[in-house]
Amino acid sequence: MNQEEVVLCGSSAYTKKYYLNQEFYSLPEGIKDELKILCVMYTEDIGGTLTLMFDQEGQLQFQTDADEGDLLYDEIGSVLKIKQIQRTKRELLEALEIYYRVFFLGEELTEEDLED
């Protein structure tokens, strides 16, 4: 794949909607449910929008955004919440990165990947 970024999923406090990229529908239901809960809880707590996307190296990135006049968006809380998610959901996020690198980027699994 020669794309710069591939969106995995996202949620918006403005539209009250969750999106999962159809290319990832083959993920196990439990993983899809966990992603939905993670995204929706973030936007309910913080506001704005949250998008999880893979960069061209296969690293999972968190992108947040808020409307310019949104006084309810918690910018400091956003940073703290993302750090909390990255800490508490570390295994899930790492497994998603491995999945993406293997199935989308065509990389081979290494011993290091299996040890983590």
Biotite code that builds the C-alpha atoms (Angstrom):
import biotite.structure as struc

atoms = struc.array([
    struc.Atom([0.000, 0.000, 0.000], chain_id="A", res_id=1, res_name="MET", atom_name="CA", element="C"),
    struc.Atom([1.328, 3.381, -0.899], chain_id="A", res_id=2, res_name="ASN", atom_name="CA", element="C"),
    struc.Atom([-0.996, 5.554, 1.156], chain_id="A", res_id=3, res_name="GLN", atom_name="CA", element="C"),
    struc.Atom([0.259, 7.927, 3.784], chain_id="A", res_id=4, res_name="GLU", atom_name="CA", element="C"),
    struc.Atom([-2.429, 7.276, 6.400], chain_id="A", res_id=5, res_name="GLU", atom_name="CA", element="C"),
    struc.Atom([-5.201, 4.721, 6.754], chain_id="A", res_id=6, res_name="VAL", atom_name="CA", element="C"),
    struc.Atom([-8.079, 5.460, 9.117], chain_id="A", res_id=7, res_name="VAL", atom_name="CA", element="C"),
    struc.Atom([-8.966, 2.602, 11.453], chain_id="A", res_id=8, res_name="LEU", atom_name="CA", element="C"),
    struc.Atom([-11.908, 4.166, 13.273], chain_id="A", res_id=9, res_name="CYS", atom_name="CA", element="C"),
    struc.Atom([-13.222, 7.381, 14.735], chain_id="A", res_id=10, res_name="GLY", atom_name="CA", element="C"),
    struc.Atom([-15.923, 9.011, 16.773], chain_id="A", res_id=11, res_name="SER", atom_name="CA", element="C"),
    struc.Atom([-17.500, 12.455, 16.933], chain_id="A", res_id=12, res_name="SER", atom_name="CA", element="C"),
    struc.Atom([-19.160, 14.183, 19.868], chain_id="A", res_id=13, res_name="ALA", atom_name="CA", element="C"),
    struc.Atom([-20.844, 16.534, 17.384], chain_id="A", res_id=14, res_name="TYR", atom_name="CA", element="C"),
    struc.Atom([-22.643, 13.958, 15.245], chain_id="A", res_id=15, res_name="THR", atom_name="CA", element="C"),
    struc.Atom([-22.814, 11.277, 17.973], chain_id="A", res_id=16, res_name="LYS", atom_name="CA", element="C"),
    struc.Atom([-21.497, 8.764, 15.444], chain_id="A", res_id=17, res_name="LYS", atom_name="CA", element="C"),
    struc.Atom([-18.813, 6.099, 15.353], chain_id="A", res_id=18, res_name="TYR", atom_name="CA", element="C"),
    struc.Atom([-17.032, 4.992, 12.194], chain_id="A", res_id=19, res_name="TYR", atom_name="CA", element="C"),
    struc.Atom([-15.063, 1.798, 11.524], chain_id="A", res_id=20, res_name="LEU", atom_name="CA", element="C"),
    struc.Atom([-13.235, 1.579, 8.207], chain_id="A", res_id=21, res_name="ASN", atom_name="CA", element="C"),
    struc.Atom([-14.821, -1.294, 6.256], chain_id="A", res_id=22, res_name="GLN", atom_name="CA", element="C"),
    struc.Atom([-11.335, -2.636, 5.460], chain_id="A", res_id=23, res_name="GLU", atom_name="CA", element="C"),
    struc.Atom([-11.158, -3.680, 9.130], chain_id="A", res_id=24, res_name="PHE", atom_name="CA", element="C"),
    struc.Atom([-14.521, -5.498, 9.340], chain_id="A", res_id=25, res_name="TYR", atom_name="CA", element="C"),
    struc.Atom([-12.609, -8.795, 9.479], chain_id="A", res_id=26, res_name="SER", atom_name="CA", element="C"),
    struc.Atom([-11.269, -7.924, 12.933], chain_id="A", res_id=27, res_name="LEU", atom_name="CA", element="C"),
    struc.Atom([-12.782, -10.077, 15.708], chain_id="A", res_id=28, res_name="PRO", atom_name="CA", element="C"),
    struc.Atom([-16.038, -8.712, 17.140], chain_id="A", res_id=29, res_name="GLU", atom_name="CA", element="C"),
    struc.Atom([-14.448, -8.254, 20.576], chain_id="A", res_id=30, res_name="GLY", atom_name="CA", element="C"),
    struc.Atom([-11.729, -6.022, 19.124], chain_id="A", res_id=31, res_name="ILE", atom_name="CA", element="C"),
    struc.Atom([-14.265, -3.993, 17.129], chain_id="A", res_id=32, res_name="LYS", atom_name="CA", element="C"),
    struc.Atom([-16.397, -3.571, 20.260], chain_id="A", res_id=33, res_name="ASP", atom_name="CA", element="C"),
    struc.Atom([-13.378, -2.468, 22.295], chain_id="A", res_id=34, res_name="GLU", atom_name="CA", element="C"),
    struc.Atom([-12.437, 0.114, 19.649], chain_id="A", res_id=35, res_name="LEU", atom_name="CA", element="C"),
    struc.Atom([-15.976, 1.454, 19.579], chain_id="A", res_id=36, res_name="LYS", atom_name="CA", element="C"),
    struc.Atom([-16.105, 1.783, 23.368], chain_id="A", res_id=37, res_name="ILE", atom_name="CA", element="C"),
    struc.Atom([-12.660, 3.436, 23.432], chain_id="A", res_id=38, res_name="LEU", atom_name="CA", element="C"),
    struc.Atom([-13.577, 6.040, 20.786], chain_id="A", res_id=39, res_name="CYS", atom_name="CA", element="C"),
    struc.Atom([-17.083, 6.794, 22.004], chain_id="A", res_id=40, res_name="VAL", atom_name="CA", element="C"),
    struc.Atom([-16.011, 7.110, 25.654], chain_id="A", res_id=41, res_name="MET", atom_name="CA", element="C"),
    struc.Atom([-13.239, 9.492, 24.626], chain_id="A", res_id=42, res_name="TYR", atom_name="CA", element="C"),
    struc.Atom([-15.608, 11.815, 22.750], chain_id="A", res_id=43, res_name="THR", atom_name="CA", element="C"),
    struc.Atom([-18.220, 11.626, 25.511], chain_id="A", res_id=44, res_name="GLU", atom_name="CA", element="C"),
    struc.Atom([-15.632, 12.562, 28.160], chain_id="A", res_id=45, res_name="ASP", atom_name="CA", element="C"),
    struc.Atom([-13.544, 15.079, 26.198], chain_id="A", res_id=46, res_name="ILE", atom_name="CA", element="C"),
    struc.Atom([-15.680, 16.247, 23.285], chain_id="A", res_id=47, res_name="GLY", atom_name="CA", element="C"),
    struc.Atom([-14.573, 16.952, 19.738], chain_id="A", res_id=48, res_name="GLY", atom_name="CA", element="C"),
    struc.Atom([-13.553, 14.123, 17.440], chain_id="A", res_id=49, res_name="THR", atom_name="CA", element="C"),
    struc.Atom([-11.092, 11.264, 17.752], chain_id="A", res_id=50, res_name="LEU", atom_name="CA", element="C"),
    struc.Atom([-9.634, 9.373, 14.808], chain_id="A", res_id=51, res_name="THR", atom_name="CA", element="C"),
    struc.Atom([-7.306, 6.391, 15.079], chain_id="A", res_id=52, res_name="LEU", atom_name="CA", element="C"),
    struc.Atom([-5.163, 5.968, 11.985], chain_id="A", res_id=53, res_name="MET", atom_name="CA", element="C"),
    struc.Atom([-2.100, 4.096, 10.836], chain_id="A", res_id=54, res_name="PHE", atom_name="CA", element="C"),
    struc.Atom([0.807, 6.087, 9.435], chain_id="A", res_id=55, res_name="ASP", atom_name="CA", element="C"),
    struc.Atom([2.875, 4.778, 6.532], chain_id="A", res_id=56, res_name="GLN", atom_name="CA", element="C"),
    struc.Atom([5.163, 2.842, 8.909], chain_id="A", res_id=57, res_name="GLU", atom_name="CA", element="C"),
    struc.Atom([2.195, 1.073, 10.504], chain_id="A", res_id=58, res_name="GLY", atom_name="CA", element="C"),
    struc.Atom([2.210, 3.034, 13.763], chain_id="A", res_id=59, res_name="GLN", atom_name="CA", element="C"),
    struc.Atom([-1.217, 3.735, 15.244], chain_id="A", res_id=60, res_name="LEU", atom_name="CA", element="C"),
    struc.Atom([-1.765, 7.464, 15.680], chain_id="A", res_id=61, res_name="GLN", atom_name="CA", element="C"),
    struc.Atom([-4.439, 9.316, 17.652], chain_id="A", res_id=62, res_name="PHE", atom_name="CA", element="C"),
    struc.Atom([-5.757, 12.439, 15.951], chain_id="A", res_id=63, res_name="GLN", atom_name="CA", element="C"),
    struc.Atom([-8.072, 14.787, 17.818], chain_id="A", res_id=64, res_name="THR", atom_name="CA", element="C"),
    struc.Atom([-9.931, 17.829, 16.641], chain_id="A", res_id=65, res_name="ASP", atom_name="CA", element="C"),
    struc.Atom([-12.537, 20.254, 17.906], chain_id="A", res_id=66, res_name="ALA", atom_name="CA", element="C"),
    struc.Atom([-14.633, 22.961, 16.330], chain_id="A", res_id=67, res_name="ASP", atom_name="CA", element="C"),
    struc.Atom([-13.063, 26.399, 16.782], chain_id="A", res_id=68, res_name="GLU", atom_name="CA", element="C"),
    struc.Atom([-15.823, 27.744, 19.013], chain_id="A", res_id=69, res_name="GLY", atom_name="CA", element="C"),
    struc.Atom([-16.288, 24.587, 21.076], chain_id="A", res_id=70, res_name="ASP", atom_name="CA", element="C"),
    struc.Atom([-15.919, 25.810, 24.662], chain_id="A", res_id=71, res_name="LEU", atom_name="CA", element="C"),
    struc.Atom([-16.734, 22.366, 26.066], chain_id="A", res_id=72, res_name="LEU", atom_name="CA", element="C"),
    struc.Atom([-13.734, 20.643, 24.433], chain_id="A", res_id=73, res_name="TYR", atom_name="CA", element="C"),
    struc.Atom([-11.139, 19.766, 27.072], chain_id="A", res_id=74, res_name="ASP", atom_name="CA", element="C"),
    struc.Atom([-7.737, 20.173, 25.385], chain_id="A", res_id=75, res_name="GLU", atom_name="CA", element="C"),
    struc.Atom([-5.679, 19.285, 28.470], chain_id="A", res_id=76, res_name="ILE", atom_name="CA", element="C"),
    struc.Atom([-7.994, 16.391, 29.286], chain_id="A", res_id=77, res_name="GLY", atom_name="CA", element="C"),
    struc.Atom([-7.534, 15.164, 25.714], chain_id="A", res_id=78, res_name="SER", atom_name="CA", element="C"),
    struc.Atom([-3.782, 14.733, 26.121], chain_id="A", res_id=79, res_name="VAL", atom_name="CA", element="C"),
    struc.Atom([-4.224, 13.017, 29.489], chain_id="A", res_id=80, res_name="LEU", atom_name="CA", element="C"),
    struc.Atom([-6.978, 10.720, 28.203], chain_id="A", res_id=81, res_name="LYS", atom_name="CA", element="C"),
    struc.Atom([-4.914, 9.621, 25.196], chain_id="A", res_id=82, res_name="ILE", atom_name="CA", element="C"),
    struc.Atom([-1.945, 8.840, 27.447], chain_id="A", res_id=83, res_name="LYS", atom_name="CA", element="C"),
    struc.Atom([-4.263, 6.829, 29.705], chain_id="A", res_id=84, res_name="GLN", atom_name="CA", element="C"),
    struc.Atom([-5.652, 4.900, 26.714], chain_id="A", res_id=85, res_name="ILE", atom_name="CA", element="C"),
    struc.Atom([-2.150, 4.214, 25.401], chain_id="A", res_id=86, res_name="GLN", atom_name="CA", element="C"),
    struc.Atom([-1.124, 2.915, 28.815], chain_id="A", res_id=87, res_name="ARG", atom_name="CA", element="C"),
    struc.Atom([-4.190, 0.822, 29.661], chain_id="A", res_id=88, res_name="THR", atom_name="CA", element="C"),
    struc.Atom([-4.828, -0.501, 26.129], chain_id="A", res_id=89, res_name="LYS", atom_name="CA", element="C"),
    struc.Atom([-1.169, -1.022, 25.235], chain_id="A", res_id=90, res_name="ARG", atom_name="CA", element="C"),
    struc.Atom([-1.561, -4.690, 24.270], chain_id="A", res_id=91, res_name="GLU", atom_name="CA", element="C"),
    struc.Atom([-4.583, -3.999, 22.072], chain_id="A", res_id=92, res_name="LEU", atom_name="CA", element="C"),
    struc.Atom([-2.873, -1.100, 20.298], chain_id="A", res_id=93, res_name="LEU", atom_name="CA", element="C"),
    struc.Atom([0.328, -3.096, 19.717], chain_id="A", res_id=94, res_name="GLU", atom_name="CA", element="C"),
    struc.Atom([-1.656, -6.064, 18.375], chain_id="A", res_id=95, res_name="ALA", atom_name="CA", element="C"),
    struc.Atom([-3.505, -3.754, 15.970], chain_id="A", res_id=96, res_name="LEU", atom_name="CA", element="C"),
    struc.Atom([-0.185, -2.376, 14.721], chain_id="A", res_id=97, res_name="GLU", atom_name="CA", element="C"),
    struc.Atom([1.134, -5.904, 14.100], chain_id="A", res_id=98, res_name="ILE", atom_name="CA", element="C"),
    struc.Atom([-2.121, -6.846, 12.343], chain_id="A", res_id=99, res_name="TYR", atom_name="CA", element="C"),
    struc.Atom([-1.871, -3.797, 10.099], chain_id="A", res_id=100, res_name="TYR", atom_name="CA", element="C"),
    struc.Atom([1.803, -4.314, 9.285], chain_id="A", res_id=101, res_name="ARG", atom_name="CA", element="C"),
    struc.Atom([1.253, -7.982, 8.388], chain_id="A", res_id=102, res_name="VAL", atom_name="CA", element="C"),
    struc.Atom([-2.069, -7.832, 6.529], chain_id="A", res_id=103, res_name="PHE", atom_name="CA", element="C"),
    struc.Atom([-1.907, -4.373, 4.962], chain_id="A", res_id=104, res_name="PHE", atom_name="CA", element="C"),
    struc.Atom([1.791, -3.624, 4.554], chain_id="A", res_id=105, res_name="LEU", atom_name="CA", element="C"),
    struc.Atom([2.790, -7.247, 3.864], chain_id="A", res_id=106, res_name="GLY", atom_name="CA", element="C"),
    struc.Atom([5.560, -7.356, 6.456], chain_id="A", res_id=107, res_name="GLU", atom_name="CA", element="C"),
    struc.Atom([6.771, -10.619, 7.963], chain_id="A", res_id=108, res_name="GLU", atom_name="CA", element="C"),
    struc.Atom([6.419, -11.234, 11.687], chain_id="A", res_id=109, res_name="LEU", atom_name="CA", element="C"),
    struc.Atom([9.711, -11.123, 13.551], chain_id="A", res_id=110, res_name="THR", atom_name="CA", element="C"),
    struc.Atom([10.761, -12.811, 16.795], chain_id="A", res_id=111, res_name="GLU", atom_name="CA", element="C"),
    struc.Atom([10.520, -9.400, 18.463], chain_id="A", res_id=112, res_name="GLU", atom_name="CA", element="C"),
    struc.Atom([6.864, -9.081, 17.388], chain_id="A", res_id=113, res_name="ASP", atom_name="CA", element="C"),
    struc.Atom([6.052, -12.482, 18.861], chain_id="A", res_id=114, res_name="LEU", atom_name="CA", element="C"),
    struc.Atom([7.818, -11.725, 22.156], chain_id="A", res_id=115, res_name="GLU", atom_name="CA", element="C"),
    struc.Atom([5.853, -8.541, 22.738], chain_id="A", res_id=116, res_name="ASP", atom_name="CA", element="C"),
])
